Amino acid sequence: MDDELFHCIQDQTGRERLRDALMDTYFPRYTPQSSENITRKYGPGDEGNEHKKLKEWIAQNPMELGITDVKSRKIEYVLPSGDAADIVFELDGNRYIVVEIETFDPYPGCYQALKYRVLKCAELGEDLKSSNVEAILVAWTIPEVVNTFCKKYGIRFVEKKL
């Protein structure tokens, strides 16, 4: 779009409405017809009991991660790609937090948290570096390699074991 045209719209609300209309026109939101074909991240088995327990506890106690102003929470939030984030919190001010839970090995989880943040930004039509979407990795322990990765890519991390 022509920058000059975009700046002709003086108020923030007008610019946001124009952006949303253009996004819907050129990048319509896809809604999967069925979740049956979505490959689950747990493979042929199911998630472990400890993982499930921690995920449900975090979903009910977001303040333990410093999360306030929660409007809604969704466990196993399916993104348009078919990937499922453990938890997605919607906050006041059109902000979101994607949470990845890991119990035994947090290394793959730091990559998943990064992926889910990017996918949520894309779903919303936001810039991939938008401050409106945050990622948090919650794990029993955070080794130094995961700590370094998370810091480099702006993923907040929290050690938590129930």
C-alpha positions as semicolon CSV with decimal commas, in nm:
position;residue;x (nm);y (nm);z (nm)
1;M;0,000;0,000;0,000
2;D;0,115;0,353;-0,073
3;D;0,259;0,510;0,245
4;E;0,115;0,848;0,148
5;L;-0,236;0,701;0,135
6;F;-0,189;0,528;0,469
7;H;-0,082;0,851;0,640
8;C;-0,388;1,033;0,503
9;I;-0,586;0,855;0,771
10;Q;-0,519;1,071;1,073
11;D;-0,655;0,879;1,369
12;Q;-0,518;0,553;1,509
13;T;-0,857;0,380;1,501
14;G;-0,900;0,459;1,132
15;R;-0,555;0,324;1,050
16;E;-0,625;0,004;1,248
17;R;-0,960;-0,046;1,073
18;L;-0,799;0,003;0,733
19;R;-0,519;-0,241;0,821
20;D;-0,771;-0,501;0,940
21;A;-0,982;-0,461;0,626
22;L;-0,679;-0,502;0,403
23;M;-0,555;-0,801;0,601
24;D;-0,896;-0,969;0,571
25;T;-0,903;-0,895;0,198
26;Y;-0,552;-1,010;0,112
27;F;-0,491;-1,258;0,393
28;P;-0,828;-1,404;0,489
29;R;-0,835;-1,589;0,816
30;Y;-0,836;-1,964;0,770
31;T;-1,049;-2,175;0,996
32;P;-0,977;-2,549;0,979
33;Q;-1,287;-2,746;0,884
34;S;-1,194;-3,021;1,125
35;S;-0,931;-3,079;1,388
36;E;-0,924;-3,453;1,304
37;N;-0,633;-3,413;1,062
38;I;-0,419;-3,208;1,298
39;T;-0,110;-3,397;1,408
40;R;-0,073;-3,371;1,781
41;K;0,263;-3,276;1,926
42;Y;0,265;-3,567;2,167
43;G;0,303;-3,830;1,894
44;P;0,108;-4,154;1,911
45;G;0,086;-4,136;2,290
46;D;-0,060;-3,866;2,504
47;E;0,098;-3,598;2,717
48;G;0,229;-3,714;3,052
49;N;0,034;-3,669;3,371
50;E;0,291;-3,425;3,517
51;H;0,280;-3,210;3,201
52;K;-0,100;-3,203;3,203
53;K;-0,112;-3,119;3,574
54;L;0,136;-2,829;3,537
55;K;-0,042;-2,698;3,226
56;E;-0,381;-2,695;3,395
57;W;-0,236;-2,537;3,710
58;I;-0,068;-2,255;3,511
59;A;-0,392;-2,197;3,317
60;Q;-0,578;-2,149;3,645
61;N;-0,299;-1,952;3,817
62;P;-0,156;-1,709;3,559
63;M;-0,059;-1,467;3,835
64;E;0,218;-1,715;3,927
65;L;0,382;-1,609;3,599
66;G;0,310;-1,242;3,659
67;I;0,019;-1,248;3,414
68;T;-0,266;-1,013;3,501
69;D;-0,560;-0,863;3,314
70;V;-0,660;-1,202;3,169
71;K;-0,970;-1,181;2,951
72;S;-0,966;-1,545;2,844
73;R;-0,748;-1,854;2,845
74;K;-0,742;-2,148;2,609
75;I;-0,567;-2,476;2,674
76;E;-0,433;-2,655;2,365
77;Y;-0,498;-2,353;2,144
78;V;-0,488;-2,469;1,782
79;L;-0,322;-2,218;1,551
80;P;-0,405;-2,198;1,178
81;S;-0,091;-2,405;1,104
82;G;-0,235;-2,695;1,303
83;D;0,020;-2,647;1,581
84;A;-0,124;-2,639;1,932
85;A;0,015;-2,409;2,200
86;D;-0,022;-2,545;2,553
87;I;-0,195;-2,227;2,674
88;V;-0,285;-1,895;2,516
89;F;-0,393;-1,611;2,739
90;E;-0,579;-1,316;2,591
91;L;-0,515;-1,001;2,793
92;D;-0,671;-0,658;2,801
93;G;-0,544;-0,426;2,530
94;N;-0,544;-0,689;2,252
95;R;-0,235;-0,857;2,398
96;Y;-0,161;-1,229;2,408
97;I;0,073;-1,464;2,587
98;V;0,154;-1,808;2,451
99;V;0,282;-2,054;2,711
100;E;0,479;-2,370;2,641
101;I;0,503;-2,623;2,924
102;E;0,793;-2,868;2,951
103;T;0,862;-3,113;3,227
104;F;1,167;-3,324;3,143
105;D;1,351;-3,164;2,849
106;P;1,296;-2,789;2,799
107;Y;1,525;-2,759;2,495
108;P;1,257;-2,840;2,232
109;G;1,015;-2,622;2,428
110;C;1,217;-2,304;2,375
111;Y;1,185;-2,356;1,999
112;Q;0,814;-2,430;2,031
113;A;0,757;-2,114;2,237
114;L;0,931;-1,908;1,970
115;K;0,730;-2,076;1,694
116;Y;0,399;-2,022;1,873
117;R;0,473;-1,655;1,931
118;V;0,549;-1,605;1,561
119;L;0,242;-1,804;1,456
120;K;0,015;-1,604;1,689
121;C;0,157;-1,278;1,549
122;A;0,084;-1,402;1,197
123;E;-0,267;-1,511;1,295
124;L;-0,335;-1,161;1,429
125;G;-0,175;-0,987;1,130
126;E;0,086;-0,834;1,361
127;D;0,452;-0,772;1,290
128;L;0,655;-1,076;1,399
129;K;0,831;-0,862;1,660
130;S;0,506;-0,720;1,798
131;S;0,504;-0,644;2,168
132;N;0,138;-0,751;2,170
133;V;0,239;-1,119;2,173
134;E;0,472;-1,266;2,434
135;A;0,601;-1,619;2,478
136;I;0,674;-1,790;2,808
137;L;0,847;-2,124;2,859
138;V;0,760;-2,296;3,185
139;A;0,982;-2,589;3,275
140;W;1,091;-2,784;3,579
141;T;1,447;-2,663;3,523
142;I;1,605;-2,423;3,275
143;P;1,959;-2,527;3,175
144;E;2,205;-2,261;3,061
145;V;2,167;-2,344;2,688
146;V;1,789;-2,288;2,713
147;N;1,843;-1,974;2,923
148;T;2,073;-1,832;2,653
149;F;1,830;-1,920;2,372
150;C;1,534;-1,764;2,553
151;K;1,721;-1,443;2,627
152;K;1,839;-1,413;2,266
153;Y;1,486;-1,450;2,126
154;G;1,290;-1,264;2,392
155;I;1,119;-1,563;2,548
156;R;1,044;-1,530;2,915
157;F;1,119;-1,846;3,112
158;V;1,002;-1,966;3,449
159;E;1,113;-2,269;3,650
160;K;0,814;-2,435;3,809
161;K;0,747;-2,784;3,936
162;L;0,434;-2,883;4,124
